[in-house]
Amino acid sequence: MLAAIAHVLGGDVKLSSLNSRAALPGQGAQALHADWSGPVPEGAYLVCNSIWLLDPFTEENGATRVVPGSHRTGTVPSEAMPEPSAQHPQEVQLLAPAGTVVVFNSHTWHGGTRNNSDAPRRALHSYFCRRGQPQQLDQRGYIRPETRARLSDAARYLLDV
Ligand SMILES: O=C(O)CCC(=O)C(=O)O
C-alpha cells in the first residue's frame, strides 16, 4: 500500500490522518469531491488516500463512487458540476470484498453513496500527504512521549513525529 501511495506522491509521503467511516442504513450519500480544497495541475498531486474495507462494498450498501481520470482534469466537482451530489456519467462504484484495500489519488473525484441495506457499511481511511503539507491530524501534537518512544524510526518518519 505504501508503495502505491508513494508512487502517486513521488516518494514524498507522511500520514495525514487515519479515521473510520460507517455509512449507516439510509445514509452515507456524499457529493462528489476531491480531498483537497481546489484543483492542482496534472502530476502535482499532494494527497493520496486508501480505503480499507471492513465490510464488503456492494451496489446496495453505499460503496464509494469514483470518476476515473478526474484527477487529471485540473478542476473539482464544486467548480465543474452544477450539482456535485448528482450522478456523474463516468462514475463507477468500488465493489469489492471485505479485506480489500483501495488506493486512490485523492484529487480523483469521489464520494460515498447511500447505504440502501440494513447494516452499516464500515471502512477505514488511511490518508497521506506530501511531507511539506500540514497533516489533517497534527500527529506531533497528539502523540504521547511514551508512545513515540516505542515507535521504530520508520514509523516516526511516516507519522512525522
Ligand atoms: O466512505 C466513503 O465511501 C468515502 C468517504 C469520503 O470520501 C469522505 O468522507 O471524504
The ligand as an ORCA input file, in Angstrom:
! r2SCAN-3c Opt
* xyz 0 1
  O     -16.532      6.314      2.885
  C     -16.650      6.593      1.691
  O     -17.287      5.900      0.901
  C     -15.987      7.830      1.150
  C     -15.746      8.840      2.217
  C     -15.196     10.118      1.713
  O     -14.878     10.294      0.576
  C     -15.029     11.214      2.660
  O     -15.511     11.112      3.819
  O     -14.441     12.252      2.286
*
